[in-house]
Amino acid sequence: MLDLLNQLLADYVYEDIAEVDFQFLTTLSKIIRKQRIFLQPQKYHTRMGLQKSYQLSYDFLTKISPSYGEYLENCKNSGNLLVHRLKKRRPEHLSAMTVSEAGKQIDIYPTGTVEDTYTFSHEIMHSWNCDEKELTPTWSLVTECLSILVESLQEDDFAKQGICPPEYRKNKIDTYYALRQKAIRLDFEIQLLETFQAYGYLDIDSLARILKKMDDEERTIAFEHLDWIERKETLEIWDLQRYVISGLLASHMHQRILKRPAFIQEFFTLNNHLNEMDFVDVLAYLDLEVLDEDTCELSQESYKLLEKSYQAELYSL
Protein backbone atom coordinates (compact mmCIF):
# COMPACT_ATOMS: atom_id res chain seq x y z
CA MET A 1 0.00 0.00 0.00
CA LEU A 2 2.78 2.46 0.88
CA ASP A 3 4.56 1.77 -2.40
CA LEU A 4 1.36 2.52 -4.32
CA LEU A 5 0.73 5.68 -2.30
CA ASN A 6 4.24 6.98 -2.87
CA GLN A 7 3.97 6.35 -6.59
CA LEU A 8 0.62 8.12 -6.83
CA LEU A 9 1.87 11.06 -4.76
CA ALA A 10 5.01 11.31 -6.88
CA ASP A 11 3.01 11.25 -10.10
CA TYR A 12 0.86 14.13 -8.84
CA VAL A 13 3.61 16.27 -7.33
CA TYR A 14 6.12 15.90 -10.16
CA GLU A 15 3.56 16.95 -12.77
CA ASP A 16 4.26 20.49 -11.56
CA ILE A 17 7.72 22.03 -11.66
CA ALA A 18 6.91 24.35 -8.76
CA GLU A 19 5.65 23.20 -5.37
CA VAL A 20 1.85 23.03 -5.26
CA ASP A 21 0.15 25.45 -2.84
CA PHE A 22 -2.89 23.82 -1.25
CA GLN A 23 -3.89 26.73 1.03
CA PHE A 24 -7.02 27.63 -0.97
CA LEU A 25 -8.34 24.06 -0.95
CA THR A 26 -7.34 23.51 2.68
CA THR A 27 -9.27 26.59 3.78
CA LEU A 28 -12.37 25.60 1.81
CA SER A 29 -12.22 22.08 3.20
CA LYS A 30 -11.92 23.43 6.73
CA ILE A 31 -15.02 25.59 6.30
CA ILE A 32 -17.05 22.45 5.60
CA ARG A 33 -15.30 20.18 8.09
CA LYS A 34 -15.62 22.55 11.06
CA GLN A 35 -19.42 22.60 10.89
CA ARG A 36 -20.83 20.30 13.56
CA ILE A 37 -24.44 19.91 12.42
CA PHE A 38 -25.03 16.15 12.36
CA LEU A 39 -26.25 14.77 9.03
CA GLN A 40 -26.77 11.22 7.86
CA PRO A 41 -27.83 9.51 4.62
CA GLN A 42 -31.57 9.66 4.02
CA LYS A 43 -33.99 6.80 3.48
CA TYR A 44 -37.04 7.25 1.26
CA HIS A 45 -40.38 5.64 2.10
CA THR A 46 -42.53 7.09 -0.70
CA ARG A 47 -42.27 5.93 -4.30
CA MET A 48 -42.54 8.25 -7.28
CA GLY A 49 -42.95 7.19 -10.90
CA LEU A 50 -40.34 8.19 -13.47
CA GLN A 51 -42.82 10.10 -15.60
CA LYS A 52 -43.87 12.13 -12.57
CA SER A 53 -40.25 12.87 -11.68
CA TYR A 54 -39.50 13.89 -15.25
CA GLN A 55 -42.56 16.14 -15.44
CA LEU A 56 -41.67 17.88 -12.18
CA SER A 57 -38.20 18.60 -13.51
CA TYR A 58 -39.55 19.78 -16.87
CA ASP A 59 -42.08 22.10 -15.21
CA PHE A 60 -39.49 23.61 -12.89
CA LEU A 61 -36.83 24.10 -15.55
CA THR A 62 -39.37 25.67 -17.88
CA LYS A 63 -40.47 28.02 -15.11
CA ILE A 64 -36.99 29.45 -14.54
CA SER A 65 -36.12 29.45 -18.25
CA PRO A 66 -38.22 28.01 -21.10
CA SER A 67 -34.96 27.19 -22.88
CA TYR A 68 -34.02 24.76 -20.10
CA GLY A 69 -37.28 22.84 -20.38
CA GLU A 70 -36.94 22.72 -24.15
CA TYR A 71 -33.36 21.45 -23.81
CA LEU A 72 -34.50 18.66 -21.49
CA GLU A 73 -37.13 17.58 -24.02
CA ASN A 74 -34.62 17.72 -26.87
CA CYS A 75 -32.16 15.55 -24.96
CA LYS A 76 -34.88 12.98 -24.27
CA ASN A 77 -36.24 12.93 -27.81
CA SER A 78 -32.78 12.74 -29.44
CA GLY A 79 -31.67 9.81 -27.29
CA ASN A 80 -29.00 11.89 -25.54
CA LEU A 81 -30.83 11.25 -22.27
CA LEU A 82 -31.08 7.57 -21.44
CA VAL A 83 -33.12 6.36 -18.47
CA HIS A 84 -31.96 2.92 -17.37
CA ARG A 85 -34.14 0.20 -15.93
CA LEU A 86 -35.36 0.81 -12.40
CA LYS A 87 -33.73 -1.54 -9.89
CA LYS A 88 -35.40 -2.82 -6.75
CA ARG A 89 -32.29 -1.92 -4.77
CA ARG A 90 -30.17 1.22 -4.85
CA PRO A 91 -28.66 1.57 -8.36
CA GLU A 92 -25.10 0.28 -8.69
CA HIS A 93 -24.20 3.19 -10.96
CA LEU A 94 -24.57 6.90 -10.36
CA SER A 95 -26.44 9.06 -12.83
CA ALA A 96 -24.03 11.18 -14.85
CA MET A 97 -23.45 13.33 -17.90
CA THR A 98 -20.48 12.05 -19.86
CA VAL A 99 -18.62 13.27 -22.92
CA SER A 100 -17.22 11.06 -25.67
CA GLU A 101 -16.44 11.29 -29.37
CA ALA A 102 -20.15 10.78 -29.97
CA GLY A 103 -20.97 13.92 -27.95
CA LYS A 104 -22.76 14.48 -24.65
CA GLN A 105 -24.77 11.68 -23.06
CA ILE A 106 -26.90 11.70 -19.90
CA ASP A 107 -27.45 8.37 -18.15
CA ILE A 108 -30.11 8.31 -15.45
CA TYR A 109 -30.13 5.42 -12.99
CA PRO A 110 -33.47 5.97 -11.23
CA THR A 111 -34.30 5.30 -7.60
CA GLY A 112 -38.07 5.48 -7.99
CA THR A 113 -38.27 8.37 -5.48
CA VAL A 114 -38.50 12.16 -5.61
CA GLU A 115 -34.71 12.13 -5.76
CA ASP A 116 -35.04 11.37 -9.48
CA THR A 117 -36.57 14.75 -10.32
CA TYR A 118 -33.55 16.53 -8.83
CA THR A 119 -31.31 14.17 -10.80
CA PHE A 120 -32.96 15.13 -14.10
CA SER A 121 -32.42 18.83 -13.32
CA HIS A 122 -28.88 18.27 -12.03
CA GLU A 123 -27.63 16.35 -15.05
CA ILE A 124 -29.35 18.55 -17.63
CA MET A 125 -27.44 21.54 -16.21
CA HIS A 126 -24.15 19.67 -16.68
CA SER A 127 -25.05 19.06 -20.29
CA TRP A 128 -26.29 22.61 -20.88
CA ASN A 129 -23.10 24.35 -19.70
CA CYS A 130 -20.67 21.81 -21.16
CA ASP A 131 -18.78 22.51 -24.37
CA GLU A 132 -17.90 18.96 -25.40
CA LYS A 133 -15.37 20.24 -27.93
CA GLU A 134 -13.28 21.91 -25.23
CA LEU A 135 -13.60 20.84 -21.61
CA THR A 136 -12.05 23.76 -19.75
CA PRO A 137 -10.64 23.64 -16.19
CA THR A 138 -13.19 26.28 -15.19
CA TRP A 139 -16.07 24.09 -16.38
CA SER A 140 -14.68 21.13 -14.46
CA LEU A 141 -14.41 23.15 -11.25
CA VAL A 142 -17.70 25.05 -11.42
CA THR A 143 -20.25 22.89 -13.25
CA GLU A 144 -21.12 21.03 -10.04
CA CYS A 145 -21.86 24.39 -8.41
CA LEU A 146 -24.56 25.14 -10.96
CA SER A 147 -26.07 21.66 -10.69
CA ILE A 148 -26.12 21.76 -6.89
CA LEU A 149 -27.63 25.25 -7.06
CA VAL A 150 -30.40 24.22 -9.46
CA GLU A 151 -31.42 21.51 -6.98
CA SER A 152 -31.68 24.11 -4.21
CA LEU A 153 -33.75 26.34 -6.46
CA GLN A 154 -36.02 23.42 -7.30
CA GLU A 155 -36.51 22.64 -3.61
CA ASP A 156 -37.39 26.31 -3.04
CA ASP A 157 -39.95 26.08 -5.82
CA PHE A 158 -41.51 22.97 -4.29
CA ALA A 159 -41.74 24.73 -0.91
CA LYS A 160 -43.71 27.59 -2.49
CA GLN A 161 -46.32 25.24 -3.88
CA GLY A 162 -49.47 24.38 -1.99
CA ILE A 163 -48.86 20.63 -2.28
CA CYS A 164 -45.20 19.60 -2.08
CA PRO A 165 -43.90 16.22 -3.26
CA PRO A 166 -43.44 13.88 -0.27
CA GLU A 167 -39.91 13.79 1.17
CA TYR A 168 -38.78 16.57 -1.17
CA ARG A 169 -36.38 18.00 1.46
CA LYS A 170 -34.30 14.85 1.86
CA ASN A 171 -32.29 15.26 -1.34
CA LYS A 172 -30.47 18.36 -0.11
CA ILE A 173 -29.64 16.70 3.20
CA ASP A 174 -27.95 13.90 1.25
CA THR A 175 -26.04 16.48 -0.80
CA TYR A 176 -24.63 18.27 2.23
CA TYR A 177 -23.85 14.99 3.98
CA ALA A 178 -21.82 13.99 0.91
CA LEU A 179 -20.03 17.35 0.84
CA ARG A 180 -18.75 16.79 4.37
CA GLN A 181 -17.49 13.32 3.45
CA LYS A 182 -15.70 14.72 0.41
CA ALA A 183 -14.18 17.60 2.38
CA ILE A 184 -12.66 15.17 4.89
CA ARG A 185 -11.29 12.99 2.11
CA LEU A 186 -9.87 16.02 0.32
CA ASP A 187 -8.10 17.24 3.44
CA PHE A 188 -6.62 13.78 3.97
CA GLU A 189 -5.22 13.63 0.43
CA ILE A 190 -3.79 17.13 0.81
CA GLN A 191 -2.01 16.11 4.01
CA LEU A 192 -0.53 13.12 2.19
CA LEU A 193 0.63 15.34 -0.67
CA GLU A 194 2.08 18.00 1.61
CA THR A 195 4.01 15.35 3.54
CA PHE A 196 5.40 13.97 0.29
CA GLN A 197 6.35 17.46 -0.90
CA ALA A 198 8.17 18.14 2.37
CA TYR A 199 10.13 14.86 2.65
CA GLY A 200 10.04 13.26 -0.79
CA TYR A 201 8.34 10.11 0.52
CA LEU A 202 5.58 8.83 2.81
CA ASP A 203 6.43 6.17 5.39
CA ILE A 204 4.39 4.36 8.02
CA ASP A 205 5.39 6.81 10.75
CA SER A 206 4.37 9.92 8.82
CA LEU A 207 1.08 8.28 7.84
CA ALA A 208 0.46 7.38 11.48
CA ARG A 209 1.11 11.00 12.54
CA ILE A 210 -1.48 12.23 10.05
CA LEU A 211 -4.06 9.74 11.29
CA LYS A 212 -3.32 10.45 14.96
CA LYS A 213 -4.25 14.13 14.58
CA MET A 214 -7.73 13.22 13.32
CA ASP A 215 -10.87 12.76 15.35
CA ASP A 216 -12.75 9.45 15.21
CA GLU A 217 -15.02 10.46 12.31
CA GLU A 218 -12.14 11.74 10.20
CA ARG A 219 -9.97 8.71 10.95
CA THR A 220 -12.75 6.30 9.95
CA ILE A 221 -13.25 8.13 6.66
CA ALA A 222 -9.48 8.25 6.07
CA PHE A 223 -9.15 4.46 6.47
CA GLU A 224 -12.09 3.96 4.10
CA HIS A 225 -10.42 6.29 1.64
CA LEU A 226 -7.14 4.40 1.84
CA ASP A 227 -9.07 1.28 0.88
CA TRP A 228 -10.63 3.19 -2.02
CA ILE A 229 -7.21 4.38 -3.23
CA GLU A 230 -5.86 0.83 -3.08
CA ARG A 231 -8.82 -0.53 -5.10
CA LYS A 232 -8.84 2.24 -7.68
CA GLU A 233 -5.06 2.77 -7.76
CA THR A 234 -5.51 6.52 -8.07
CA LEU A 235 -5.89 9.67 -6.01
CA GLU A 236 -9.26 11.44 -6.01
CA ILE A 237 -8.11 15.00 -5.37
CA TRP A 238 -9.38 16.40 -8.68
CA ASP A 239 -12.96 15.19 -8.18
CA LEU A 240 -12.91 15.97 -4.47
CA GLN A 241 -11.80 19.57 -4.94
CA ARG A 242 -14.45 20.29 -7.56
CA TYR A 243 -17.20 19.17 -5.17
CA VAL A 244 -15.81 21.13 -2.22
CA ILE A 245 -15.39 24.27 -4.33
CA SER A 246 -18.80 23.85 -5.94
CA GLY A 247 -20.61 23.10 -2.69
CA LEU A 248 -19.42 26.35 -1.16
CA LEU A 249 -20.01 28.43 -4.28
CA ALA A 250 -23.52 26.96 -4.69
CA SER A 251 -24.31 27.86 -1.07
CA HIS A 252 -22.98 31.38 -1.65
CA MET A 253 -25.01 31.85 -4.85
CA HIS A 254 -28.17 30.42 -3.29
CA GLN A 255 -28.00 32.75 -0.30
CA ARG A 256 -27.49 35.70 -2.62
CA ILE A 257 -30.60 34.72 -4.59
CA LEU A 258 -32.67 34.27 -1.42
CA LYS A 259 -31.71 37.76 -0.26
CA ARG A 260 -32.09 39.36 -3.69
CA PRO A 261 -33.94 37.27 -6.34
CA ALA A 262 -32.40 39.32 -9.17
CA PHE A 263 -29.11 37.55 -8.42
CA ILE A 264 -30.46 34.53 -10.29
CA GLN A 265 -29.01 36.32 -13.30
CA GLU A 266 -25.59 35.16 -12.05
CA PHE A 267 -26.82 31.59 -12.45
CA PHE A 268 -27.94 32.24 -16.03
CA THR A 269 -24.73 34.07 -16.92
CA LEU A 270 -22.44 31.34 -15.63
CA ASN A 271 -24.54 28.67 -17.30
CA ASN A 272 -24.14 30.40 -20.63
CA HIS A 273 -20.55 31.68 -20.41
CA LEU A 274 -18.75 29.29 -18.06
CA ASN A 275 -16.40 28.01 -20.76
CA GLU A 276 -15.30 31.53 -21.68
CA MET A 277 -14.19 32.46 -18.15
CA ASP A 278 -11.12 31.78 -16.06
CA PHE A 279 -11.79 30.33 -12.62
CA VAL A 280 -10.58 33.49 -10.85
CA ASP A 281 -13.00 35.49 -13.01
CA VAL A 282 -15.87 33.33 -11.72
CA LEU A 283 -14.81 34.07 -8.14
CA ALA A 284 -14.62 37.80 -8.84
CA TYR A 285 -17.98 37.74 -10.65
CA LEU A 286 -19.53 36.37 -7.46
CA ASP A 287 -18.04 39.27 -5.45
CA LEU A 288 -15.29 37.17 -3.86
CA GLU A 289 -11.97 39.00 -3.50
CA VAL A 290 -9.04 37.11 -5.02
CA LEU A 291 -5.71 38.09 -3.42
CA ASP A 292 -3.48 35.81 -5.50
CA GLU A 293 -4.59 34.70 -8.96
CA ASP A 294 -1.95 31.95 -9.13
CA THR A 295 -3.09 30.20 -5.94
CA CYS A 296 -6.71 31.49 -5.97
CA GLU A 297 -6.22 32.67 -2.38
CA LEU A 298 -9.19 34.74 -1.20
CA SER A 299 -9.41 37.52 1.36
CA GLN A 300 -10.45 36.62 4.90
CA GLU A 301 -13.68 38.56 4.37
CA SER A 302 -14.51 36.37 1.36
CA TYR A 303 -13.77 33.16 3.25
CA LYS A 304 -16.03 34.39 6.07
CA LEU A 305 -18.76 35.13 3.52
CA LEU A 306 -18.51 31.60 2.11
CA GLU A 307 -18.65 30.13 5.61
CA LYS A 308 -21.66 32.22 6.57
CA SER A 309 -23.50 31.12 3.43
CA TYR A 310 -22.63 27.46 4.00
CA GLN A 311 -23.83 27.66 7.61
CA ALA A 312 -27.10 29.23 6.47
CA GLU A 313 -27.67 26.33 4.07
CA LEU A 314 -27.00 23.79 6.82
CA TYR A 315 -29.35 25.52 9.26
CA SER A 316 -32.12 25.40 6.65
CA LEU A 317 -31.96 21.62 6.19
Secondary structure as UniProt FT lines:
FT   HELIX           2..13
FT   TURN            14..15
FT   HELIX           23..33
FT   HELIX           50..64
FT   HELIX           66..78
FT   STRAND          81..83
FT   STRAND          96..100
FT   TURN            101..102
FT   STRAND          103..108
FT   HELIX           115..128
FT   TURN            132..133
FT   HELIX           137..160
FT   TURN            166..169
FT   HELIX           170..199
FT   HELIX           204..212
FT   HELIX           216..232
FT   HELIX           237..259
FT   HELIX           261..263
FT   HELIX           264..273
FT   HELIX           274..276
FT   HELIX           279..285
FT   TURN            286..287
FT   STRAND          290..292
FT   TURN            293..296
FT   STRAND          297..298
FT   HELIX           300..315
//
